[in-house]
Amino acid sequence: MKALMKTTKSVKPAEVEKKWHLIDADGLVVGRVATIIANILRGKHKPSFTPHVDCGDHVVVINADKVRFTGRKLQNKIYYKHTGYAGGLKEVTAGKVLEGRFPERVLVKAVERMITRGPLGRQQMKNLRVFKGPNHEHEAQQPEKLDVAAMNRKNSRIG
């Protein structure tokens, strides 16, 4: 009988197999879908997860303009940015961002703030593609559809 191993296998970047996932964000709650996406990008869903290697998968998100917030976050959640000048703090509500020109930024920023900051996090964020409509340009990669709404009843809001 083989003895139990007492070493942890560390995956090298050349050994990583990356898959493609497709998520339809229509009616999904922003924070819940962002945590699922962040875990897939980091590779935490794999048994071969290695913290210092980009072992995550590619994620394609469609219908990002149809995500939902719970409670009154649509009016009360505020995103801040600074222009770099004195007194240059700008703020915008989540509702204004979703109605604006780039509504997919709500989901991108939510995921970005869940990924580690640094060179590895920037590399992992490049594996995320977010589209505001139902069409995407990654059909050739044959992404497998991931039904986030069916994982937990709290993941989606109807209405």
C-alpha positions in Angstrom: 0.0 0.0 0.0 1.2 3.4 -0.9 2.0 5.8 1.9 0.2 9.1 2.2 2.1 12.0 0.5 3.3 14.7 2.9 4.1 17.2 0.2 2.0 19.7 -1.6 2.0 19.8 -5.3 2.8 23.3 -6.7 1.6 23.9 -10.3 4.0 25.5 -12.7 2.7 28.1 -15.2 3.4 25.7 -18.1 1.2 22.9 -16.6 -1.9 25.0 -16.2 -4.9 24.1 -18.3 -7.3 27.1 -18.9 -10.9 26.6 -19.8 -13.5 29.1 -20.9 -16.7 29.9 -19.0 -19.8 31.9 -20.2 -22.0 33.6 -17.6 -25.3 35.3 -18.5 -25.6 38.1 -15.9 -29.2 39.0 -16.7 -31.0 39.5 -13.4 -28.0 38.3 -11.2 -27.0 40.2 -8.0 -23.7 42.0 -8.6 -21.8 41.0 -5.5 -22.8 37.3 -5.7 -21.8 36.9 -9.3 -18.6 38.9 -8.8 -17.4 36.5 -6.1 -18.1 33.5 -8.4 -16.2 35.2 -11.2 -13.3 36.2 -8.9 -12.9 32.6 -7.7 -12.9 31.3 -11.2 -10.3 33.9 -12.4 -8.0 33.0 -9.4 -8.4 29.3 -9.9 -9.7 28.6 -6.5 -12.3 26.1 -7.9 -9.5 23.8 -9.0 -7.8 21.2 -6.8 -4.5 22.3 -8.2 -4.8 25.9 -7.0 -1.5 27.6 -6.4 -1.6 31.1 -4.9 1.4 32.5 -6.8 0.5 31.2 -10.3 -2.2 32.3 -12.7 -4.1 29.0 -12.7 -7.6 30.4 -13.2 -9.8 30.1 -16.2 -11.1 32.6 -18.8 -14.6 34.1 -18.1 -16.9 35.8 -20.6 -19.9 37.7 -19.1 -22.8 38.8 -21.3 -25.7 41.1 -20.5 -23.7 42.9 -17.9 -26.0 45.9 -18.2 -28.9 43.9 -16.7 -27.3 43.1 -13.3 -29.2 43.9 -10.1 -28.5 45.4 -6.8 -30.3 44.4 -3.6 -31.9 46.9 -1.3 -31.4 50.6 -2.1 -27.8 50.2 -3.4 -28.9 51.5 -6.8 -29.4 55.0 -5.3 -27.2 54.9 -2.3 -24.0 53.1 -3.5 -21.4 55.7 -4.5 -18.3 55.1 -6.6 -15.5 57.6 -6.0 -12.6 58.7 -8.2 -10.1 61.5 -7.8 -8.9 63.7 -10.6 -5.5 64.3 -9.1 -6.2 68.0 -8.3 -7.0 69.6 -5.0 -10.6 69.1 -4.2 -11.0 66.8 -7.2 -13.0 64.0 -5.6 -15.8 63.0 -8.0 -18.7 60.7 -7.1 -21.3 58.8 -9.1 -24.1 56.5 -7.9 -24.4 52.9 -9.1 -27.7 53.7 -10.9 -26.0 56.4 -13.0 -23.2 54.1 -14.0 -25.7 51.4 -15.1 -27.6 53.9 -17.1 -24.5 55.5 -18.6 -22.3 54.6 -21.6 -20.3 51.8 -19.9 -22.6 49.9 -17.6 -20.3 46.8 -17.6 -17.9 48.8 -15.4 -20.0 48.0 -12.3 -19.3 44.3 -12.6 -15.7 44.8 -13.7 -14.9 47.0 -10.7 -16.7 44.6 -8.3 -14.5 41.7 -9.5 -11.4 43.9 -9.7 -11.7 44.7 -6.0 -11.9 41.0 -5.1 -8.7 40.1 -7.0 -5.3 40.5 -5.4 -3.6 43.7 -6.2 -0.3 43.5 -8.0 1.2 41.9 -11.2 -0.6 38.6 -10.7 -4.0 40.2 -10.1 -3.6 42.3 -13.3 -2.7 39.2 -15.3 -5.8 37.4 -13.9 -8.1 40.4 -14.7 -7.0 40.1 -18.4 -8.8 36.8 -18.5 -12.2 38.5 -17.8 -14.2 39.7 -20.8 -17.4 41.6 -20.0 -20.0 42.6 -22.6 -23.1 44.7 -22.1 -25.2 43.0 -24.7 -26.1 39.3 -25.4 -23.4 39.0 -28.1 -19.7 38.3 -27.6 -16.8 37.6 -29.8 -15.4 34.4 -28.2 -17.6 31.8 -29.9 -14.5 30.1 -31.3 -13.2 29.3 -27.9 -16.5 27.3 -27.2 -17.0 28.6 -23.6 -19.1 26.3 -21.4 -22.2 28.0 -20.0 -22.2 28.4 -16.2 -25.7 28.8 -14.7 -25.0 31.1 -11.7 -28.8 31.6 -11.0 -29.3 27.9 -10.4 -26.4 27.7 -7.8 -28.4 29.5 -5.1 -31.8 31.2 -5.1 -30.3 34.4 -3.7 -28.0 34.8 -6.8 -30.8 36.3 -8.9 -33.5 39.0 -8.6 -36.6 39.0 -10.7 -38.4 42.3 -11.3 
